[in-house]
């Protein structure tokens, strides 16, 4: 309670959902509630490049197969690099660590260099 959550996306606008992820075998009760409510958090999202990482306490990158294409980009890497430079918490789940691919640490080296990172593999 008391947290402000901003959902944004790489391209901005409505976030597409992979058709294979819409099957009932993947949906949780939370997914079903959000769908029934019109999936409002996924509509009209701001563009990631327009966001200032320093204005957040933490940033979280969700998973899913689409992130394998959307996240290992200069735009996402730059955002993560700026968040790390501002001492923000950066977290990810499932395929979300793809957001770290082009991110740099404060020393300019790849953020994950010399670290162990757990991710979903396929």
KOLMI-509488 format. One record per atom (N, C-alpha, C): atom name; x, y, z. Coordinates in Angstrom, 3 decimals, always signed. Example, Ala and Ser with C-alpha at 12.3 -4.5 7.8 and 13.67 -1.06 7.14 Angstrom:
BEGIN
{drennu->N, X->+13.190, Y->-5.690, Z->+7.800}
{drennu->CA, X->+12.300, Y->-4.500, Z->+7.800}
{drennu->C, X->+13.200, Y->-3.300, Z->+7.800}
{drennu->N, X->+12.850, Y->-2.250, Z->+7.080}
{drennu->CA, X->+13.670, Y->-1.060, Z->+7.140}
{drennu->C, X->+12.900, Y->+0.030, Z->+7.870}
//
This chain:
BEGIN
{drennu->N, X->+0.837, Y->-1.188, Z->+0.000}
{drennu->CA, X->+0.000, Y->+0.000, Z->+0.000}
{drennu->C, X->+0.871, Y->+1.236, Z->+0.000}
{drennu->N, X->+0.399, Y->+2.264, Z->-0.667}
{drennu->CA, X->+1.136, Y->+3.499, Z->-0.707}
{drennu->C, X->+2.163, Y->+3.577, Z->-1.825}
{drennu->N, X->+2.244, Y->+2.560, Z->-2.647}
{drennu->CA, X->+3.194, Y->+2.572, Z->-3.754}
{drennu->C, X->+2.521, Y->+3.043, Z->-5.032}
{drennu->N, X->+3.241, Y->+3.792, Z->-5.810}
{drennu->CA, X->+2.771, Y->+4.166, Z->-7.136}
{drennu->C, X->+3.506, Y->+3.261, Z->-8.129}
{drennu->N, X->+2.758, Y->+2.568, Z->-8.955}
{drennu->CA, X->+3.338, Y->+1.661, Z->-9.944}
{drennu->C, X->+3.104, Y->+2.252, Z->-11.330}
{drennu->N, X->+4.170, Y->+2.362, Z->-12.100}
{drennu->CA, X->+4.081, Y->+2.828, Z->-13.477}
{drennu->C, X->+4.398, Y->+1.659, Z->-14.389}
{drennu->N, X->+3.458, Y->+1.292, Z->-15.235}
{drennu->CA, X->+3.696, Y->+0.243, Z->-16.226}
{drennu->C, X->+4.057, Y->+0.948, Z->-17.524}
{drennu->N, X->+5.227, Y->+0.645, Z->-18.048}
{drennu->CA, X->+5.615, Y->+1.227, Z->-19.330}
{drennu->C, X->+6.063, Y->+0.097, Z->-20.246}
{drennu->N, X->+6.321, Y->+0.425, Z->-21.488}
{drennu->CA, X->+6.742, Y->-0.582, Z->-22.456}
{drennu->C, X->+7.778, Y->+0.012, Z->-23.390}
{drennu->N, X->+8.479, Y->-0.844, Z->-24.091}
{drennu->CA, X->+9.544, Y->-0.387, Z->-24.976}
{drennu->C, X->+8.991, Y->+0.557, Z->-26.040}
{drennu->N, X->+7.864, Y->+0.214, Z->-26.643}
{drennu->CA, X->+7.292, Y->+1.022, Z->-27.722}
{drennu->C, X->+6.249, Y->+2.019, Z->-27.254}
{drennu->N, X->+5.780, Y->+1.891, Z->-26.026}
{drennu->CA, X->+4.664, Y->+2.702, Z->-25.561}
{drennu->C, X->+3.368, Y->+2.173, Z->-26.151}
{drennu->N, X->+2.265, Y->+2.662, Z->-25.655}
{drennu->CA, X->+0.960, Y->+2.211, Z->-26.161}
{drennu->C, X->+0.483, Y->+0.948, Z->-25.478}
{drennu->N, X->-0.372, Y->+0.201, Z->-26.167}
{drennu->CA, X->-0.915, Y->-1.035, Z->-25.614}
{drennu->C, X->+0.133, Y->-2.139, Z->-25.694}
{drennu->N, X->+0.279, Y->-2.878, Z->-24.614}
{drennu->CA, X->+1.250, Y->-3.969, Z->-24.572}
{drennu->C, X->+0.599, Y->-5.224, Z->-25.164}
{drennu->N, X->+1.195, Y->-5.768, Z->-26.222}
{drennu->CA, X->+0.626, Y->-6.986, Z->-26.803}
{drennu->C, X->+0.936, Y->-8.201, Z->-25.928}
{drennu->N, X->+0.032, Y->-9.133, Z->-25.936}
{drennu->CA, X->+0.225, Y->-10.381, Z->-25.199}
{drennu->C, X->+0.400, Y->-11.505, Z->-26.209}
{drennu->N, X->+1.430, Y->-12.297, Z->-26.020}
{drennu->CA, X->+1.687, Y->-13.444, Z->-26.881}
{drennu->C, X->+0.479, Y->-14.373, Z->-26.857}
{drennu->N, X->-0.044, Y->-14.703, Z->-28.015}
{drennu->CA, X->-1.251, Y->-15.542, Z->-28.114}
{drennu->C, X->-1.086, Y->-16.864, Z->-27.369}
{drennu->N, X->+0.106, Y->-17.435, Z->-27.393}
{drennu->CA, X->+0.336, Y->-18.706, Z->-26.698}
{drennu->C, X->+0.213, Y->-18.552, Z->-25.182}
{drennu->N, X->+0.367, Y->-17.332, Z->-24.689}
{drennu->CA, X->+0.270, Y->-17.085, Z->-23.251}
{drennu->C, X->-1.168, Y->-16.858, Z->-22.788}
{drennu->N, X->-2.091, Y->-16.817, Z->-23.724}
{drennu->CA, X->-3.484, Y->-16.551, Z->-23.377}
{drennu->C, X->-4.283, Y->-17.814, Z->-23.079}
{drennu->N, X->-3.661, Y->-18.970, Z->-23.231}
{drennu->CA, X->-4.351, Y->-20.222, Z->-22.927}
{drennu->C, X->-4.607, Y->-20.368, Z->-21.443}
{drennu->N, X->-5.699, Y->-21.046, Z->-21.108}
{drennu->CA, X->-6.076, Y->-21.204, Z->-19.700}
{drennu->C, X->-5.012, Y->-21.903, Z->-18.866}
{drennu->N, X->-4.167, Y->-22.736, Z->-19.481}
{drennu->CA, X->-3.134, Y->-23.432, Z->-18.702}
{drennu->C, X->-2.071, Y->-22.473, Z->-18.169}
{drennu->N, X->-2.000, Y->-21.259, Z->-18.728}
{drennu->CA, X->-1.019, Y->-20.276, Z->-18.276}
{drennu->C, X->-1.599, Y->-19.222, Z->-17.351}
{drennu->N, X->-2.884, Y->-19.016, Z->-17.395}
{drennu->CA, X->-3.494, Y->-17.913, Z->-16.660}
{drennu->C, X->-3.647, Y->-18.213, Z->-15.172}
{drennu->N, X->-3.250, Y->-17.240, Z->-14.382}
{drennu->CA, X->-3.470, Y->-17.322, Z->-12.942}
{drennu->C, X->-4.786, Y->-16.612, Z->-12.623}
{drennu->N, X->-5.200, Y->-16.695, Z->-11.393}
{drennu->CA, X->-6.414, Y->-15.974, Z->-10.978}
{drennu->C, X->-6.216, Y->-14.465, Z->-11.127}
{drennu->N, X->-5.009, Y->-13.982, Z->-10.851}
{drennu->CA, X->-4.720, Y->-12.556, Z->-11.042}
{drennu->C, X->-4.863, Y->-12.164, Z->-12.508}
{drennu->N, X->-4.365, Y->-13.017, Z->-13.418}
{drennu->CA, X->-4.501, Y->-12.743, Z->-14.853}
{drennu->C, X->-5.970, Y->-12.646, Z->-15.234}
{drennu->N, X->-6.758, Y->-13.577, Z->-14.751}
{drennu->CA, X->-8.188, Y->-13.608, Z->-15.087}
{drennu->C, X->-8.907, Y->-12.361, Z->-14.571}
{drennu->N, X->-8.546, Y->-11.917, Z->-13.362}
{drennu->CA, X->-9.149, Y->-10.694, Z->-12.815}
{drennu->C, X->-8.780, Y->-9.478, Z->-13.648}
{drennu->N, X->-7.525, Y->-9.389, Z->-14.047}
{drennu->CA, X->-7.095, Y->-8.242, Z->-14.843}
{drennu->C, X->-7.779, Y->-8.265, Z->-16.211}
{drennu->N, X->-7.880, Y->-9.429, Z->-16.818}
{drennu->CA, X->-8.577, Y->-9.539, Z->-18.101}
{drennu->C, X->-10.036, Y->-9.116, Z->-17.980}
{drennu->N, X->-10.683, Y->-9.588, Z->-16.928}
{drennu->CA, X->-12.095, Y->-9.260, Z->-16.711}
{drennu->C, X->-12.287, Y->-7.760, Z->-16.507}
{drennu->N, X->-11.266, Y->-7.108, Z->-15.968}
{drennu->CA, X->-11.336, Y->-5.657, Z->-15.730}
{drennu->C, X->-10.862, Y->-4.851, Z->-16.939}
{drennu->N, X->-10.578, Y->-5.529, Z->-18.058}
{drennu->CA, X->-10.189, Y->-4.823, Z->-19.273}
{drennu->C, X->-8.696, Y->-4.628, Z->-19.473}
{drennu->N, X->-7.891, Y->-5.249, Z->-18.635}
{drennu->CA, X->-6.423, Y->-5.159, Z->-18.757}
{drennu->C, X->-5.916, Y->-3.720, Z->-18.795}
{drennu->N, X->-6.547, Y->-2.846, Z->-18.048}
{drennu->CA, X->-6.215, Y->-1.416, Z->-18.064}
{drennu->C, X->-4.726, Y->-1.105, Z->-17.869}
{drennu->N, X->-3.999, Y->-1.792, Z->-16.970}
{drennu->CA, X->-2.583, Y->-1.441, Z->-16.793}
{drennu->C, X->-1.743, Y->-1.634, Z->-18.057}
{drennu->N, X->-2.239, Y->-2.425, Z->-18.998}
{drennu->CA, X->-1.483, Y->-2.706, Z->-20.214}
{drennu->C, X->-1.883, Y->-1.815, Z->-21.388}
{drennu->N, X->-2.766, Y->-0.880, Z->-21.136}
{drennu->CA, X->-3.282, Y->+0.003, Z->-22.198}
{drennu->C, X->-2.639, Y->+1.380, Z->-22.112}
{drennu->N, X->-2.270, Y->+1.923, Z->-23.252}
{drennu->CA, X->-1.749, Y->+3.290, Z->-23.305}
{drennu->C, X->-0.539, Y->+3.535, Z->-22.429}
{drennu->N, X->+0.384, Y->+2.600, Z->-22.397}
{drennu->CA, X->+1.554, Y->+2.742, Z->-21.527}
{drennu->C, X->+2.535, Y->+3.781, Z->-22.063}
{drennu->N, X->+3.252, Y->+4.452, Z->-21.166}
{drennu->CA, X->+4.300, Y->+5.358, Z->-21.627}
{drennu->C, X->+5.473, Y->+4.569, Z->-22.209}
{drennu->N, X->+6.245, Y->+5.215, Z->-23.033}
{drennu->CA, X->+7.415, Y->+4.620, Z->-23.672}
{drennu->C, X->+8.585, Y->+4.621, Z->-22.680}
{drennu->N, X->+9.288, Y->+3.506, Z->-22.584}
{drennu->CA, X->+10.401, Y->+3.380, Z->-21.641}
{drennu->C, X->+11.424, Y->+4.502, Z->-21.822}
{drennu->N, X->+11.769, Y->+4.823, Z->-23.063}
{drennu->CA, X->+12.783, Y->+5.854, Z->-23.322}
{drennu->C, X->+12.370, Y->+7.230, Z->-22.824}
{drennu->N, X->+11.078, Y->+7.429, Z->-22.592}
{drennu->CA, X->+10.589, Y->+8.715, Z->-22.082}
{drennu->C, X->+10.583, Y->+8.781, Z->-20.556}
{drennu->N, X->+10.924, Y->+7.689, Z->-19.914}
{drennu->CA, X->+10.921, Y->+7.617, Z->-18.451}
{drennu->C, X->+12.313, Y->+7.959, Z->-17.910}
{drennu->N, X->+12.350, Y->+8.556, Z->-16.734}
{drennu->CA, X->+13.610, Y->+8.877, Z->-16.062}
{drennu->C, X->+13.850, Y->+7.840, Z->-14.971}
{drennu->N, X->+14.837, Y->+6.962, Z->-15.145}
{drennu->CA, X->+15.076, Y->+5.917, Z->-14.139}
{drennu->C, X->+15.296, Y->+6.477, Z->-12.730}
{drennu->N, X->+15.857, Y->+7.673, Z->-12.628}
{drennu->CA, X->+16.126, Y->+8.264, Z->-11.316}
{drennu->C, X->+14.850, Y->+8.632, Z->-10.569}
{drennu->N, X->+13.721, Y->+8.675, Z->-11.275}
{drennu->CA, X->+12.463, Y->+9.049, Z->-10.620}
{drennu->C, X->+11.765, Y->+7.858, Z->-9.957}
{drennu->N, X->+12.346, Y->+6.675, Z->-10.077}
{drennu->CA, X->+11.761, Y->+5.475, Z->-9.481}
{drennu->C, X->+12.627, Y->+4.977, Z->-8.337}
{drennu->N, X->+12.012, Y->+4.296, Z->-7.377}
{drennu->CA, X->+12.774, Y->+3.641, Z->-6.313}
{drennu->C, X->+13.339, Y->+2.315, Z->-6.791}
{drennu->N, X->+12.578, Y->+1.651, Z->-7.671}
{drennu->CA, X->+12.984, Y->+0.351, Z->-8.210}
{drennu->C, X->+12.384, Y->+0.187, Z->-9.592}
{drennu->N, X->+13.049, Y->-0.598, Z->-10.424}
{drennu->CA, X->+12.508, Y->-0.946, Z->-11.730}
{drennu->C, X->+12.476, Y->-2.465, Z->-11.838}
{drennu->N, X->+11.413, Y->-2.964, Z->-12.446}
{drennu->CA, X->+11.201, Y->-4.406, Z->-12.553}
{drennu->C, X->+10.887, Y->-4.752, Z->-13.998}
{drennu->N, X->+11.579, Y->-5.737, Z->-14.529}
{drennu->CA, X->+11.353, Y->-6.194, Z->-15.894}
{drennu->C, X->+10.685, Y->-7.555, Z->-15.858}
{drennu->N, X->+9.462, Y->-7.595, Z->-16.357}
{drennu->CA, X->+8.697, Y->-8.846, Z->-16.387}
{drennu->C, X->+9.266, Y->-9.770, Z->-17.459}
{drennu->N, X->+8.874, Y->-11.020, Z->-17.385}
{drennu->CA, X->+9.347, Y->-12.003, Z->-18.350}
{drennu->C, X->+8.373, Y->-12.211, Z->-19.491}
{drennu->N, X->+8.525, Y->-13.331, Z->-20.131}
{drennu->CA, X->+7.730, Y->-13.681, Z->-21.299}
{drennu->C, X->+8.621, Y->-13.752, Z->-22.518}
{drennu->N, X->+8.203, Y->-14.517, Z->-23.499}
{drennu->CA, X->+9.042, Y->-14.728, Z->-24.680}
{drennu->C, X->+9.321, Y->-13.449, Z->-25.462}
{drennu->N, X->+8.395, Y->-12.507, Z->-25.479}
{drennu->CA, X->+8.593, Y->-11.260, Z->-26.226}
{drennu->C, X->+9.791, Y->-10.468, Z->-25.745}
{drennu->N, X->+10.147, Y->-10.645, Z->-24.490}
{drennu->CA, X->+11.283, Y->-9.898, Z->-23.944}
{drennu->C, X->+12.596, Y->-10.317, Z->-24.587}
{drennu->N, X->+12.639, Y->-11.510, Z->-25.162}
{drennu->CA, X->+13.862, Y->-11.975, Z->-25.827}
{drennu->C, X->+14.180, Y->-11.123, Z->-27.046}
{drennu->N, X->+13.179, Y->-10.473, Z->-27.603}
{drennu->CA, X->+13.360, Y->-9.581, Z->-28.743}
{drennu->C, X->+13.365, Y->-8.125, Z->-28.280}
{drennu->N, X->+12.454, Y->-7.784, Z->-27.375}
{drennu->CA, X->+12.262, Y->-6.389, Z->-26.964}
{drennu->C, X->+13.332, Y->-5.853, Z->-26.014}
{drennu->N, X->+13.898, Y->-6.694, Z->-25.162}
{drennu->CA, X->+14.767, Y->-6.196, Z->-24.098}
{drennu->C, X->+16.254, Y->-6.078, Z->-24.427}
{drennu->N, X->+16.870, Y->-6.954, Z->-25.221}
{drennu->CA, X->+18.314, Y->-6.785, Z->-25.458}
{drennu->C, X->+18.588, Y->-5.702, Z->-26.507}
{drennu->N, X->+18.208, Y->-4.478, Z->-26.179}
{drennu->CA, X->+18.345, Y->-3.332, Z->-27.091}
{drennu->C, X->+19.107, Y->-2.217, Z->-26.397}
{drennu->N, X->+19.566, Y->-1.265, Z->-27.201}
{drennu->CA, X->+20.267, Y->-0.107, Z->-26.633}
{drennu->C, X->+19.349, Y->+0.707, Z->-25.725}
{drennu->N, X->+18.068, Y->+0.831, Z->-26.100}
{drennu->CA, X->+17.121, Y->+1.624, Z->-25.303}
{drennu->C, X->+16.977, Y->+1.036, Z->-23.904}
{drennu->N, X->+16.751, Y->-0.264, Z->-23.826}
{drennu->CA, X->+16.576, Y->-0.911, Z->-22.526}
{drennu->C, X->+17.903, Y->-0.922, Z->-21.763}
{drennu->N, X->+18.991, Y->-1.234, Z->-22.458}
{drennu->CA, X->+20.303, Y->-1.238, Z->-21.805}
{drennu->C, X->+20.649, Y->+0.116, Z->-21.218}
{drennu->N, X->+20.336, Y->+1.172, Z->-21.949}
{drennu->CA, X->+20.592, Y->+2.532, Z->-21.472}
{drennu->C, X->+19.761, Y->+2.848, Z->-20.230}
{drennu->N, X->+18.497, Y->+2.430, Z->-20.240}
{drennu->CA, X->+17.624, Y->+2.672, Z->-19.090}
{drennu->C, X->+18.176, Y->+1.967, Z->-17.849}
{drennu->N, X->+18.548, Y->+0.700, Z->-17.999}
{drennu->CA, X->+19.084, Y->-0.064, Z->-16.866}
{drennu->C, X->+20.403, Y->+0.552, Z->-16.399}
{drennu->N, X->+21.250, Y->+0.931, Z->-17.334}
{drennu->CA, X->+22.530, Y->+1.558, Z->-16.979}
{drennu->C, X->+22.307, Y->+2.818, Z->-16.146}
{drennu->N, X->+21.359, Y->+3.647, Z->-16.554}
{drennu->CA, X->+21.048, Y->+4.869, Z->-15.808}
{drennu->C, X->+20.449, Y->+4.556, Z->-14.436}
{drennu->N, X->+19.622, Y->+3.519, Z->-14.353}
{drennu->CA, X->+19.035, Y->+3.125, Z->-13.066}
{drennu->C, X->+20.120, Y->+2.660, Z->-12.107}
{drennu->N, X->+21.042, Y->+1.860, Z->-12.599}
{drennu->CA, X->+22.152, Y->+1.379, Z->-11.765}
{drennu->C, X->+23.023, Y->+2.558, Z->-11.317}
{drennu->N, X->+23.294, Y->+3.475, Z->-12.233}
{drennu->CA, X->+24.114, Y->+4.654, Z->-11.899}
{drennu->C, X->+23.453, Y->+5.507, Z->-10.824}
{drennu->N, X->+22.111, Y->+5.474, Z->-10.783}
{drennu->CA, X->+21.363, Y->+6.244, Z->-9.781}
{drennu->C, X->+21.095, Y->+5.426, Z->-8.513}
{drennu->N, X->+21.761, Y->+4.268, Z->-8.398}
{drennu->CA, X->+21.622, Y->+3.380, Z->-7.229}
{drennu->C, X->+20.194, Y->+2.891, Z->-7.013}
{drennu->N, X->+19.481, Y->+2.618, Z->-8.088}
{drennu->CA, X->+18.121, Y->+2.095, Z->-8.005}
{drennu->C, X->+18.163, Y->+0.578, Z->-8.011}
{drennu->N, X->+17.167, Y->-0.032, Z->-7.425}
{drennu->CA, X->+17.026, Y->-1.484, Z->-7.463}
{drennu->C, X->+16.539, Y->-1.867, Z->-8.852}
{drennu->N, X->+17.217, Y->-2.814, Z->-9.482}
{drennu->CA, X->+16.813, Y->-3.332, Z->-10.779}
{drennu->C, X->+16.549, Y->-4.819, Z->-10.588}
{drennu->N, X->+15.336, Y->-5.243, Z->-10.940}
{drennu->CA, X->+14.957, Y->-6.640, Z->-10.759}
{drennu->C, X->+14.280, Y->-7.159, Z->-12.018}
{drennu->N, X->+14.305, Y->-8.473, Z->-12.173}
{drennu->CA, X->+13.678, Y->-9.095, Z->-13.337}
{drennu->C, X->+13.302, Y->-10.524, Z->-12.974}
{drennu->N, X->+12.362, Y->-11.081, Z->-13.746}
{drennu->CA, X->+11.920, Y->-12.448, Z->-13.516}
{drennu->C, X->+11.771, Y->-13.151, Z->-14.861}
{drennu->N, X->+11.909, Y->-14.467, Z->-14.847}
{drennu->CA, X->+11.690, Y->-15.305, Z->-16.025}
{drennu->C, X->+12.649, Y->-14.896, Z->-17.142}
{drennu->N, X->+12.146, Y->-14.429, Z->-18.279}
{drennu->CA, X->+12.987, Y->-13.959, Z->-19.379}
{drennu->C, X->+13.370, Y->-12.475, Z->-19.211}
{drennu->N, X->+12.875, Y->-11.845, Z->-18.181}
{drennu->CA, X->+13.133, Y->-10.428, Z->-17.944}
{drennu->C, X->+14.600, Y->-10.042, Z->-17.837}
{drennu->N, X->+15.489, Y->-10.942, Z->-17.360}
{drennu->CA, X->+16.906, Y->-10.569, Z->-17.319}
{drennu->C, X->+17.512, Y->-10.276, Z->-18.692}
{drennu->N, X->+16.755, Y->-10.495, Z->-19.761}
{drennu->CA, X->+17.225, Y->-10.059, Z->-21.077}
{drennu->C, X->+17.436, Y->-8.545, Z->-21.069}
{drennu->N, X->+16.814, Y->-7.861, Z->-20.116}
{drennu->CA, X->+16.989, Y->-6.406, Z->-19.982}
{drennu->C, X->+18.405, Y->-6.039, Z->-19.562}
{drennu->N, X->+19.161, Y->-6.994, Z->-19.090}
{drennu->CA, X->+20.520, Y->-6.729, Z->-18.610}
{drennu->C, X->+21.577, Y->-6.896, Z->-19.698}
{drennu->N, X->+21.191, Y->-7.420, Z->-20.859}
{drennu->CA, X->+22.144, Y->-7.772, Z->-21.913}
{drennu->C, X->+23.039, Y->-6.599, Z->-22.310}
{drennu->N, X->+22.490, Y->-5.426, Z->-22.499}
{drennu->CA, X->+23.289, Y->-4.279, Z->-22.940}
{drennu->C, X->+23.531, Y->-3.256, Z->-21.835}
{drennu->N, X->+23.194, Y->-3.624, Z->-20.611}
{drennu->CA, X->+23.381, Y->-2.707, Z->-19.483}
{drennu->C, X->+24.840, Y->-2.694, Z->-19.034}
{drennu->N, X->+25.252, Y->-1.533, Z->-18.574}
{drennu->CA, X->+26.621, Y->-1.350, Z->-18.075}
{drennu->C, X->+26.593, Y->-0.988, Z->-16.592}
{drennu->N, X->+27.611, Y->-1.416, Z->-15.894}
{drennu->CA, X->+27.780, Y->-1.036, Z->-14.494}
{drennu->C, X->+28.400, Y->+0.344, Z->-14.409}
{drennu->N, X->+28.575, Y->+0.812, Z->-13.193}
{drennu->CA, X->+29.168, Y->+2.143, Z->-12.986}
{drennu->C, X->+30.588, Y->+2.233, Z->-13.539}
{drennu->N, X->+31.242, Y->+1.082, Z->-13.680}
{drennu->CA, X->+32.608, Y->+1.060, Z->-14.201}
{drennu->C, X->+32.653, Y->+1.000, Z->-15.729}
{drennu->N, X->+31.466, Y->+0.975, Z->-16.368}
{drennu->CA, X->+31.415, Y->+0.926, Z->-17.817}
{drennu->C, X->+31.490, Y->-0.475, Z->-18.399}
{drennu->N, X->+31.735, Y->-1.441, Z->-17.546}
{drennu->CA, X->+31.780, Y->-2.848, Z->-17.971}
{drennu->C, X->+30.363, Y->-3.407, Z->-18.020}
{drennu->N, X->+30.162, Y->-4.513, Z->-18.762}
{drennu->CA, X->+28.834, Y->-5.136, Z->-18.756}
{drennu->C, X->+28.355, Y->-5.374, Z->-17.321}
{drennu->N, X->+27.109, Y->-5.033, Z->-17.058}
{drennu->CA, X->+26.568, Y->-5.114, Z->-15.702}
{drennu->C, X->+26.700, Y->-6.505, Z->-15.097}
{drennu->N, X->+26.547, Y->-7.526, Z->-15.905}
{drennu->CA, X->+26.563, Y->-8.896, Z->-15.370}
{drennu->C, X->+27.953, Y->-9.530, Z->-15.375}
{drennu->N, X->+28.955, Y->-8.807, Z->-15.846}
{drennu->CA, X->+30.312, Y->-9.348, Z->-15.887}
{drennu->C, X->+30.759, Y->-9.771, Z->-14.490}
{drennu->N, X->+31.183, Y->-11.029, Z->-14.381}
{drennu->CA, X->+31.665, Y->-11.551, Z->-13.110}
{drennu->C, X->+30.577, Y->-11.897, Z->-12.111}
{drennu->N, X->+29.307, Y->-11.839, Z->-12.548}
{drennu->CA, X->+28.177, Y->-12.141, Z->-11.647}
{drennu->C, X->+27.486, Y->-13.413, Z->-12.097}
{drennu->N, X->+26.826, Y->-14.062, Z->-11.170}
{drennu->CA, X->+25.955, Y->-15.186, Z->-11.508}
{drennu->C, X->+24.539, Y->-14.646, Z->-11.604}
{drennu->N, X->+23.873, Y->-14.959, Z->-12.700}
{drennu->CA, X->+22.523, Y->-14.462, Z->-12.937}
{drennu->C, X->+21.603, Y->-15.648, Z->-13.206}
{drennu->N, X->+20.477, Y->-15.694, Z->-12.527}
{drennu->CA, X->+19.505, Y->-16.768, Z->-12.749}
{drennu->C, X->+18.433, Y->-16.264, Z->-13.701}
{drennu->N, X->+18.163, Y->-17.035, Z->-14.741}
{drennu->CA, X->+17.154, Y->-16.669, Z->-15.728}
{drennu->C, X->+16.417, Y->-17.929, Z->-16.165}
{drennu->N, X->+15.296, Y->-17.728, Z->-16.830}
{drennu->CA, X->+14.552, Y->-18.822, Z->-17.440}
{drennu->C, X->+15.294, Y->-19.188, Z->-18.727}
{drennu->N, X->+15.513, Y->-20.451, Z->-18.952}
{drennu->CA, X->+16.215, Y->-20.872, Z->-20.159}
{drennu->C, X->+15.286, Y->-21.621, Z->-21.090}
{drennu->N, X->+15.544, Y->-21.492, Z->-22.372}
{drennu->CA, X->+14.867, Y->-22.357, Z->-23.340}
{drennu->C, X->+15.617, Y->-22.481, Z->-24.623}
//
